[in-house]
Amino acid sequence: MIYLRFEAGGRARYGLLEGNSAAEISKSYFGSFKKTGKKFSLSKLKLLAPCKPSKIIAMGLNYVEHARELKMPLPLAPLFFLKAPSAAIGPGDTIVSPAVSKRVEYEGELAVVIGKKAKDVTAAKAKEYILGYTCFNDVTARDLQRVDGQWARSKSFDTFAPLGPWIAGGIDADNLRIETFVNGRRKQGSNTCGLLFKVDEIVSYVSRMMTLMPGDLIATGTPPGVGPLKHGDRVEVKIQKIGTLSNDVI
C-alpha cells in the first residue's frame, strides 16, 4: 500500500495511491481511517512530506564503504544522531544552501516511518510498529560537521531533511536498490542488503533509548558516493519499490 499526503483545495489531506489518483482518507494513516470517496488526479496535486515527525533519527556510518570514504571506524553498535524536525521538506520543495557553509552534500537514504507508539520493542516485533518506508536525503554541511564534532548544526538547517514522495508499506526493506542522482548523473548506487545494522535491529535499538511516536522517521544511513551540491542542482533519491524524491538546490 502507498500512503501519501497532498495539498488540494487549499488544505493538506491524507490518501492512498490508486493508479494515477490519490484516494482521500478520513483521517491520517497513523490510526484507523476510511476512504471519503473523493479522488484527485496525481498530476494536479502538490505532494507534501508524507509525515510530520516529532523527531528525525538518523543512522551514521551504517554502510561499510561509506565509513571508509569518510576514513572513520565502523561503529560497534548503531550510531545515531538527531536532525531537527523543522528541517523536513517534501518532494519538489527547495533545498536552501546556507551562506555559512562552503560544502553542502547529499546523502541518499532509506527511511523508516513509525506507524504506532513504540517503546522497548524487540527486533522480532519491530515490523509491527513500522507503517512503511520512504526516500530521504540527509543533507549535510560537511565542513561544519568536521569543525563541530557534534553533528546537530551541520544536519539541521531548514530544508536539510527532504523526504517522500510517499510511504510504501508491505515491502522488504532488506533488499532494495538505492541510488542518488545529481542533474541526471548517478552518484550513489547500492542496495540496502549492505546495511551494517538492519531495519528491525535499528528500530529495536532506538526504541530502548526513546519512545517512538507515529510519524517519527528513522533514516538508515547512506551508501558511499556522497558529494557536493551547488546552486541550480537537482538531486534525486531513487529507491526500488518506493519511488523518486526530487529537490532543487538554491
N, C-alpha and C positions, 0 to 999 in steps of 0.2 A: 504494500500500500504506500502511496506517495501523499504526504501531508504538505500543505503549503499555506502560506499566509500572504495575503494580497490586499491591494487597495482598490476599491470600486465604490462609486457613488460618494466619494469624499471621505470614506472611512475604512479602517482596517478590518479585514474579515479572515476567517479561517476556512479551509476547504480541503477537498480531496481531488487529486488529479484524475480525470476521467477522459482519456483520449486527448483532444486539444482543448478541453474545457476544465474549469475549476468548479466543482460542485460545492456550494456553500454548506457549511455545517452550523448547527445552532449555537455551539459553544466552541471553545478551543479544544484541540485534540488531547489535551492533558486532563483527561477525565471522560465521563460519559457524554455522548453527543448524538445527534441525529441530523440527517440532511434536511435542509429547509425547502428543497425543491427548486432553488434558484441555481442557474448555471451561467457562467461567464466565460467568454472566449478568451483563451490564454493569450492570444496575440494582442488583445486590447487591455491587458492588465499590467499594472506595475507590481512586480513581485517584491515582497518585503522580506527582511530577515525572518526565517521560519520559526524562530523562537526568541524570547526576550529573557536571556539568562540572568539569574540573580548573581551568578558568578561564572567566570570562564576559567577553567583549569586547563593548563597546557603541559604536556609532557616534553621534557628536554632530553636530547641525545637518545632517542628511542629507536634509531636505526644505526647499526654499527658503522656504516660508511659515512654517515653524517658526522658522527663523533670524530672520525678520523680526519675529515676535511676541516674540522674546526680545531684539530690537534688537542682534543680533550679526552680524558679517560672515560671508559664505559661506566655507567652507574651500576652499583651493586643491587639497588632497588629502584623502583620507579622514581624518577626525578621530576618533580612538578613545580610549577610556579603559577601565579595568578595574573590574569590580564583584567584591566578594568572593564566592567560590563558596558560602560559608556563608549568603549572603542568599537562596539558592534555596529556593522552596517550590512545592508543586504545586497543582493545581486544587482548590478547596474549602478550602484552608488559609487562615489568617487573617493579614492584613497588620497589623502592630502599629506604630502611630504613636509614635515615641519622644518622651518628655517634653521633650527638649532642643530639639525643633523645633516651630515655630509654623505651618509651612506645608509640609505633605506633599502632593505632587501625583502624579497618574497620568501615565504616558506609554505608550500602547499601541503595540506594535511587532511586526513580523515578525522572527522569529529563525531563523537558520540553525543546524542541528545537524550537526557534522562527523562523518563516518562512518568515516574512517580517517586515519592519521597523514599530515600534510601539511606540507611544507616547500618553500619556493621554488616554489610552484605557479603556473603561468601562468593567466591568465584563461580562456584557451581550454580548459583542462583542469580548471578549478575544480569543475565539476559532478561529476566523477568522485570527488571527496572529500566530497561532501555526502550525508548519509543522507536528510535531508528538512528540513521546516520546522515551526515551532510558533509559538503565540502567546506573547507576552512582555509584561510590564508593568515598565517601567524606573522603579519607584517612586523618587521623589526628594525629599529635604528641601530645597526650593527656597531657603529662607532661608539655610541653611548653605552651599549651593552658591555663593551670591552672596558670602558672607562669606569663605569659604576660598580661592576661586580654584581650587585643586586640587579635583577632584570626588570623590575616593575616599570621604571621610566621608559626604557627602550622598547617595551612591548605594549604600552598602554595609551599612547597618543590617540586622540579621537581619530576614528576611521581605520585603526590598525587591526581590526578583527572582522574582516568580511566573512560572511557565511551564507550558504544557500546552494543551489537555488531553492531547494525544498528539503524535506526529510524523507528518506527512503526506509521503510520498515520491512522486516522479514527477510533481510539479506544476510549472507555470511560475510562478516566483516574481516575475516582472517585470510581472505584470498581475493583481493580487489586490486586491479591495476590503478595506479595513481600517477598522474602526470601534471606538470605545470608548464604553461606556455607564456612567453612574453612576445608580443607582437607577432604571434603565429609560429614562433620558433620554440621547439621543445627544449626546456631547460632542466626539468626533472622527470625521471621515469623510473618507477619502481613498482613494488607490489607489497600490500600490507602483510603478506606472509613473512616479510623481513622485519616486522616489528620485534624489538628485543623483548618487550613486555606486551602480552596480548590484551585485547579489549577487556575480557572478563576479569583478568588479573588486575588491570588498571582500575576498573570501577570498584572492585572489592577493596583495593588498597586505599584509594581516595576516601571511600565511604567510612573507613575506620578512623580517618582524621577529621572529617567534616560531614555534616548531613547534606546530602544532595537533594535538591528540590526539583520538581517538574520544570523542565525547560532549561535546566543547567546544562552547560556544554563542557565536554572534555575533549580537547584536541590531542591526538595520539602521537604527535611528533612528525617531523619532516624527514624525507629521504635526502640523499646527497644531491648536490647541484644547486644549492641556494646561490642567489646572486642579486645584483643591484637593480633598482627601479629608478626611472627618471621621469621627468615631466613629459606627458604625452604618451607614455607606455600604456598598453593594455595587457593586463595579466589575467590568465585563466587557469583555474584549478579544475581538472577533469578527473573524475573517479568513476570507474566501471560500476554499472548498475545504479548510479546515483544521478550524475549529470555534470554540468559545467557551471562553475561560478566565475563570472567575468566582471572585472572592475577596471576603470581607467585611473590613471595617476596624474595628479597635478601637484 
